Amino acid sequence: MEPPQMRNVLSLILLTATALPAGAFDSLEELGEALFFDVNLSKNRTQSCATCHDPEYGFVDPRETEMGRAVSLGDDGESLGDRSAPTAAYAKFTPDFEQLAERAWRGGMFWDGRAAGLAGQAGEPPLNPIEMGMPDQASVVARLAEDAGYVAAFKALFGDTIWNDDASAYAAMTQAIAAFESTDLFSPFDSKYDRMLRGDAKLTDEEELGRTLFFSEQSTNCSLCHQLHPSAVAPNETFSNYEYHNTGTPVNAAVRAANGVEGPDLGLLANPDINTADAGGRYKVPTLRNVAVTGPYMHNGVFKDLRTVVLFYNKYNTLDKARQINPETGKPWVMPEIPQNLAVTELIHGPALDDKQIDALVAFMKTLTDARYEHLLEE
């Protein structure tokens, strides 16, 4: 058998993976890897975890639909989601969901924090009718039991009785996927930025300007939400504090016209454990790791270009009429989908930026691209 490192490399080449022979899984991570790529866990056997979290494309969904890449197509070949599939890269660093203060929350998986940890997240897509479409846990477990390799591996890793209870077997599946998603394949910390911190690379003047602006609270508002560690030179920075804010993102009208969803996306308020109106319109701050190659942007994919996102935030800090125009539409920025609960303090923090500064911020964010995806920057 190949060592785990080699199998991880192979995963980057394959879009799907077939189960290995019985007894071939030496670890929970290896079992999780096979499950991550297994299309048999969807109703029509066409979709796996890797379909919407493709390891060749920053662990997001690279498939083109009638909505471009804004949202994902389901296993049925017809259903379109309403939110963009967030990257699975660096997701293992997401803290558990918690309420920090009366109007402040942090952590949890998905855009609204409704799932606990990687295992909790892994358990939802197979049962979502517009994603992988399986009717219940028992149906998924039955698919798993079709494969002798899985049967043997589950017994070896979880005990001989694991198949006696569907809920336990399903939970074991999610634990295995979570173990795979916790490997260094998903979080290598080998971008140009990381190499610069280690002294193995040098940023260009433009990239260095962007870095300075990014971490300076006097110059921008970026680090207020997109910095986890207190030091601007801390290793293993994930570029998210995992808190929830309403930044005024407009509705993606094109997506809504295609998927037929009505009413506003409530954001954090859609989390079944949250029942306060103060949560409406808030979304978890995403990591900026690989952000330059994982567009389109925002929770609903409403902006196509990374520079547009910077301009969107800059509009809060300027009265310049030209800055009130969305460059992708040539029209004024659309009003927020939910105008209440705007993160005014964070959004208006810092001065207006000129084009040189905006371009520098974009250049810096490109340096956060993992080494294996740097070729995508040229596409």
C-alpha positions, 0 to 999 in steps of 0.5 A: 500500500502507498504511504498516506502522503502518496495517497493524498497526492493521488487524491488531487488527481482523481475526481472520484475514488473507488473503495479499496479491497477489504482490509486495505484501510490502515487508518481512519484518515484513509477510510475517510479519503475513500468516503470523501470521493465516493459518489455512491453516497448520493441518490443517483450515484453521481455526487460525492463530497469532492464534487462540491469540494474539489481538491483540485480547485481549492476544495470548492465547486468548479462546475459551471451551471446556468449560474456560473459557479455561484451555487452548486448543482444537486445530484438530481441534475436539476436542483440549485443551491441558494448559498455558495459551497464554502471551501473545505480547506483549513476548515478544521481550525473552525472553533465550536459554535458559541455566543460571545456576547448578547449580539456576538457569535463565533464558530460552527460549520456552514455559513450559519454555524448550524453544524458541530465540527467537521463530522457534523458538517459531513453528515448533512449533504448526503441527506439534503434533498437538493444536494446528495439527496439520500432519503435517510441515514439507513439508506446511506448505511445500506450503500456503505454496506454494499462494499466489503472494504467498508464493512471490514474497515468499519469493524476494524476501526469502530468495533464488530457491532458498528453495523448493528445500528444505522445511526452509529454507522452513519456517525462513524462515516462522518468521523472518518470523513472528518479525519481525512479533512483534518489532514495536512492535505487540506491545510498545508500552509505553504502559500507564498505568504507562508514561505515569506514568513519562513524566509523562503520567498520575498513579496513584491513591492505591491504585495508588501504594500497590500500586506501592510494595509491588510494588517493596519487598522489605521489603513483598512478594516480587513484584519478586524474580521480576517485575522485570528492571531494577535500577531501580524506575523503569526504562523498558521494564520487562517485569516478569519476570526470565525465571527458573524457579521452582516456586511450588507451583501445584496441578494443574488437575484439571478440565483433566486430566479433560477432556484425559485427560493423566495424570501430573504436568506436569514443568515445566522438566524436560519440556524435552528439554535438561534432565535434572536432577530439580532442574528438576521443577515449575519454570516460567518467570516470565511477564511481568505486562504485560497480566496483568489482561486475560489470565487465567486464571492460572498455567501451567495456568489453575487460577486465574480471578481475579488477586486469587486469585493474590495470595492464593495467594502470600500464603498462604505468609506467614501463619498466618491460617486464613482465608488458607489458603482458596482463595476460588474453591473455598471450600476449602483450597488444594490441594497443589502438583502437584510438592512438590519444588523449591519456591522457599521462599526467594522464596515466604516473603520478606516479611510477610503482606498485609492486604486493603488491600495485596492490593487495591492490588497488584491495582490496580497490576497493572491499570496495566500494561495496554496502552492498547488493552486498557484497555477490557477492564478494564471487562468 
